[in-house]
Amino acid sequence: MLVKDVMETNPVTVQVTASVPEVNDIMLKNKINKVPVVDKNGALLGLITKNDLVKSTPSEATTLDMFELSYLLSKLTVEKVMVKNVKTVGEYETVEEAARLMADYGIGSLAVVKNELLVGFITENDVFKAFIDMFGTRHAGVRATFIMNDKPGALNVFTQALAELNGNIVSLVTADVEEKESRKVTLRVTGVSLEQVKALIEKCAGILEDIRNV
């Protein structure tokens, strides 16, 4: 699954000339907490978040009256408070790579660009929804997690035996474990019983960690 398949294709944007109050109203209206900043051609220039707006607002200890405060905020533009070093990703990058970038950078979203133009926006929620689909979470069946040898053909033996039982794999994901010569396998399958899957894992020398009907 690629970023283009799950990203928001028409994100709300603002230009650098927009004032802080204007951006705040846009966030409230659209129920969002961050907005990409673009130029008139759609090129990405920055990102402004709810936290940036809060930081730009004078503290309650200010001696300015309401009218002075409103005037100053109306003159404060996005360009002066936005984040300019925005993390980006390409639309044809994989969803798992986008998730890795978010985790590595400690951020909750990525701007999606093509030739410097903003073409979309992907958030943690978009990634969560993609993983739900990739793991086949909405399909009823048997879910099993087990450890098996990480050697050529080992997984093929298991899946072939599963097919002979008329089992249909909805999702299959492997992950690293401490033992270098092993892999952790998480499987969701339909058309076979829990007992059949359990027996097959044991037959293929897998170490069962968890199995359940879902």
Backbone torsions as a table, in degrees:
resi	resn	phi	psi	omega
1	MET	NA	133.8	-176.3
2	LEU	-104.7	162.4	-179.7
3	VAL	-55.6	-40.2	-178.0
4	LYS	-61.0	-23.2	-177.7
5	ASP	-79.2	-19.7	-174.5
6	VAL	-124.5	-10.9	-175.7
7	MET	-72.7	161.3	172.2
8	GLU	-81.8	120.5	-171.8
9	THR	-86.8	-19.1	179.3
10	ASN	-128.7	65.4	-177.6
11	PRO	-67.3	151.1	174.4
12	VAL	-67.7	133.9	-179.8
13	THR	-131.7	165.0	173.6
14	VAL	-137.0	161.7	176.3
15	GLN	-101.2	164.2	-173.7
16	VAL	-63.9	-20.3	-178.1
17	THR	-83.1	-9.3	-179.9
18	ALA	-65.3	144.6	179.7
19	SER	-85.7	162.1	178.6
20	VAL	-58.4	-45.8	177.5
21	PRO	-60.3	-37.3	179.3
22	GLU	-63.3	-44.4	179.5
23	VAL	-65.4	-39.2	178.5
24	ASN	-61.2	-42.3	178.3
25	ASP	-63.8	-39.6	179.3
26	ILE	-63.5	-42.5	178.7
27	MET	-63.7	-43.5	-180.0
28	LEU	-64.6	-43.6	-178.1
29	LYS	-63.5	-40.2	-175.8
30	ASN	-96.6	0.4	178.8
31	LYS	55.5	50.1	178.7
32	ILE	-128.2	162.4	-178.9
33	ASN	-121.9	9.9	174.5
34	LYS	-155.8	147.6	-177.0
35	VAL	-139.9	128.5	174.7
36	PRO	-67.7	146.3	178.0
37	VAL	-109.2	127.1	-177.1
38	VAL	-128.9	163.0	173.7
39	ASP	-89.5	-175.3	-174.8
40	LYS	-66.2	-17.3	179.3
41	ASN	-95.3	-4.6	179.7
42	GLY	94.8	6.7	177.7
43	ALA	-74.7	138.3	-178.5
44	LEU	-72.6	128.2	179.3
45	LEU	-114.9	-26.8	-176.8
46	GLY	179.0	-168.6	-179.4
47	LEU	-145.9	137.1	177.1
48	ILE	-123.6	133.5	-177.3
49	THR	-114.6	168.4	177.2
50	LYS	-59.4	-38.0	179.3
51	ASN	-63.7	-36.8	176.8
52	ASP	-63.2	-38.6	179.3
53	LEU	-66.0	-40.7	179.6
54	VAL	-63.3	-43.6	-179.4
55	LYS	-64.7	-29.9	-177.4
56	SER	-81.8	-10.8	-178.5
57	THR	-87.7	131.3	178.4
58	PRO	-56.9	149.2	-179.8
59	SER	-69.8	166.0	-179.9
60	GLU	-65.5	-15.1	-178.5
61	ALA	-82.5	-2.5	-178.7
62	THR	-62.1	148.8	179.2
63	THR	-92.4	-0.4	179.8
64	LEU	-71.0	142.6	175.7
65	ASP	-82.7	175.0	-173.2
66	MET	-59.8	-39.3	-177.3
67	PHE	-70.6	-40.6	177.6
68	GLU	-65.1	-40.5	-179.5
69	LEU	-64.6	-45.0	179.6
70	SER	-62.3	-39.3	-179.6
71	TYR	-65.3	-46.5	-179.1
72	LEU	-62.2	-43.1	-179.7
73	LEU	-65.6	-34.6	-180.0
74	SER	-67.5	-23.9	179.1
75	LYS	-91.6	-11.2	-179.3
76	LEU	-84.9	113.8	-175.7
77	THR	-96.7	164.0	180.0
78	VAL	-56.8	-38.1	-176.2
79	GLU	-55.5	-30.1	-175.3
80	LYS	-85.0	-15.3	-175.4
81	VAL	-124.5	-7.5	-176.6
82	MET	-73.8	160.0	172.1
83	VAL	-86.5	126.3	-175.7
84	LYS	-94.3	-28.5	-179.4
85	ASN	-89.2	77.8	-175.1
86	VAL	-88.5	132.3	176.9
87	LYS	-76.1	133.7	-175.4
88	THR	-128.2	169.7	177.6
89	VAL	-150.0	154.1	177.9
90	GLY	-85.2	154.6	-176.8
91	GLU	-68.4	-21.6	-179.7
92	TYR	-99.9	12.9	173.0
93	GLU	-78.0	157.0	-179.4
94	THR	-77.3	154.8	178.9
95	VAL	-62.9	-38.5	-178.6
96	GLU	-67.3	-31.2	176.6
97	GLU	-70.9	-38.2	175.5
98	ALA	-61.6	-41.1	178.0
99	ALA	-63.7	-40.7	178.9
100	ARG	-63.1	-41.7	179.1
101	LEU	-62.1	-43.9	178.7
102	MET	-61.2	-43.4	-179.1
103	ALA	-66.6	-43.8	-177.9
104	ASP	-66.7	-38.5	-179.1
105	TYR	-88.2	-9.6	-179.1
106	GLY	66.7	40.9	-179.0
107	ILE	-125.4	165.0	-175.9
108	GLY	-108.1	7.4	-178.8
109	SER	-163.0	162.8	176.6
110	LEU	-138.6	137.4	172.1
111	ALA	-78.7	139.1	179.7
112	VAL	-103.7	120.5	-174.8
113	VAL	-124.3	153.8	174.9
114	LYS	-140.7	116.5	-176.5
115	ASN	54.0	43.0	178.1
116	GLU	72.6	-3.6	178.5
117	LEU	-92.1	139.9	177.8
118	LEU	-74.9	121.8	179.7
119	VAL	-116.6	-7.0	179.9
120	GLY	-179.6	-177.0	-178.7
121	PHE	-150.1	131.5	179.9
122	ILE	-123.6	133.7	-177.2
123	THR	-118.7	172.8	176.1
124	GLU	-55.8	-40.1	-179.4
125	ASN	-62.5	-38.1	177.4
126	ASP	-63.1	-40.4	179.1
127	VAL	-67.0	-42.1	178.8
128	PHE	-59.3	-44.6	-179.8
129	LYS	-63.3	-38.7	178.9
130	ALA	-64.9	-42.3	179.8
131	PHE	-66.2	-34.0	175.6
132	ILE	-59.7	-43.2	178.8
133	ASP	-70.3	-42.2	-177.5
134	MET	-64.9	-32.9	179.1
135	PHE	-88.3	-0.3	179.0
136	GLY	61.1	34.3	-172.3
137	THR	-60.4	-27.5	-176.7
138	ARG	-86.6	1.0	179.1
139	HIS	-96.5	130.4	175.5
140	ALA	-74.0	148.2	179.2
141	GLY	163.1	-148.8	178.4
142	VAL	-112.8	131.2	176.5
143	ARG	-114.8	128.8	-178.4
144	ALA	-135.3	143.8	173.4
145	THR	-123.8	127.7	-177.8
146	PHE	-151.0	161.3	177.6
147	ILE	-103.9	134.2	177.3
148	MET	-140.2	162.6	-179.2
149	ASN	-61.2	136.9	178.7
150	ASP	-94.6	78.9	178.6
151	LYS	-138.7	152.1	-177.1
152	PRO	-53.6	129.4	176.1
153	GLY	89.7	-14.0	-176.7
154	ALA	-62.1	-46.6	-179.3
155	LEU	-69.8	-33.4	179.0
156	ASN	-63.7	-38.8	178.0
157	VAL	-60.6	-43.0	-179.3
158	PHE	-65.7	-47.4	-176.6
159	THR	-68.5	-34.1	177.1
160	GLN	-65.1	-42.9	178.7
161	ALA	-65.1	-35.4	178.2
162	LEU	-66.4	-39.9	178.9
163	ALA	-64.2	-35.6	179.1
164	GLU	-65.7	-21.7	176.1
165	LEU	-91.5	7.7	-176.5
166	ASN	67.2	26.5	175.5
167	GLY	-79.9	139.4	-179.3
168	ASN	-115.0	116.2	-178.0
169	ILE	-77.1	119.1	176.5
170	VAL	-84.8	-42.7	176.1
171	SER	-153.4	150.5	177.9
172	LEU	-149.2	120.4	-177.4
173	VAL	-130.8	138.1	176.1
174	THR	-114.6	155.6	-178.4
175	ALA	-144.4	159.0	178.3
176	ASP	-68.5	150.7	170.6
177	VAL	-133.0	171.5	-178.3
178	GLU	-62.2	-38.2	178.7
179	GLU	-73.0	116.1	-173.1
180	LYS	-63.1	-26.0	-176.4
181	GLU	-96.5	17.1	-179.3
182	SER	-130.8	160.1	175.4
183	ARG	-133.5	146.9	172.7
184	LYS	-93.0	129.0	-177.6
185	VAL	-113.8	129.4	173.5
186	THR	-115.5	121.2	-171.0
187	LEU	-125.4	139.4	169.7
188	ARG	-125.8	126.3	-172.2
189	VAL	-140.5	149.9	176.1
190	THR	-121.4	164.6	175.8
191	GLY	88.9	-4.5	177.9
192	VAL	-134.8	160.7	-178.7
193	SER	-88.4	164.8	176.7
194	LEU	-59.0	-42.5	-179.0
195	GLU	-63.7	-37.3	179.2
196	GLN	-66.8	-42.4	179.7
197	VAL	-65.7	-42.9	179.8
198	LYS	-60.9	-45.7	-179.6
199	ALA	-64.0	-37.0	-178.8
200	LEU	-68.8	-39.4	177.8
201	ILE	-61.8	-44.4	179.5
202	GLU	-64.9	-38.3	-179.9
203	LYS	-64.7	-35.0	-178.6
204	CYS	-91.0	18.5	175.8
205	ALA	63.2	32.1	175.6
206	GLY	-88.5	150.1	176.7
207	ILE	-101.5	108.4	-174.8
208	LEU	-73.1	129.4	176.5
209	GLU	-104.1	-38.8	-178.3
210	ASP	-159.1	140.5	174.0
211	ILE	-149.2	138.5	-177.9
212	ARG	-160.2	156.7	170.3
213	ASN	-83.0	134.0	-178.1
214	VAL	-127.5	NA	NA
